[in-house]
Amino acid sequence: YQCDWSSDVCSSDLFNADRVNGEAQTAEPGLYEVAKTAGVLRRFNQLPCTLASRRRRADLLEERGARGKRVLILGDDDLLSVELASRGFEGVTVADCDQRLLERIASETAKAGHPPKLVAADFHDGLDEGIKADVVVLDPPNNIAAAMTFFRLAVASVRVSPNAVIYLMINPKVFG
């Protein structure tokens, strides 16, 4: 499942504009504030997707039965956890190395019925052994080495089950 990030939308617009037939579309007022986003996410070689792509990612998880399961999101510069919280998903955990991003997610989901559990982690060091999930979503920085680090961590974090799923959500154009 791929993000259809549009190169004609600058990074500071990604959280409050989307393109429909080339026209900028504004998101719900106050949901994603540019001032809080600008300059934060690019520090870790991330490429956030559009609001429409984030919604499609959440739709995919809904369609594939992730609701009611333990969901672990490794890297969440796309704020998928915010979308899942707005839909009432329970049992979502977000692990990320960017403390400011985790604070942003906490702020965005503070009034949600089931805000995600937030874990600050350096993925090279692994995660707490107690963090296991039925569904793991990887949103790695845009390079192969980082993607492999995220993938190894996903494999270590997924519960042993025939129904366990790992999703790698990237912009395939970046990886060539």
KATA-V680538 format. One line per field, one symbol per residue. burial: # if it has 16 or more other C-alpha atoms within 10 Angstrom, else .. A space follows every 10 residues. Layout:
BEGIN
burial = ???
END
This chain:
BEGIN
burial = ..#.#...#. #########. ......#... .#.#..#... #....##### ####.###.. #....##..# ########## ######..## ########.. ##.###.##. .#.######. #.#...#... .######### ##...##..# #.##.####. ...####### #.....
END
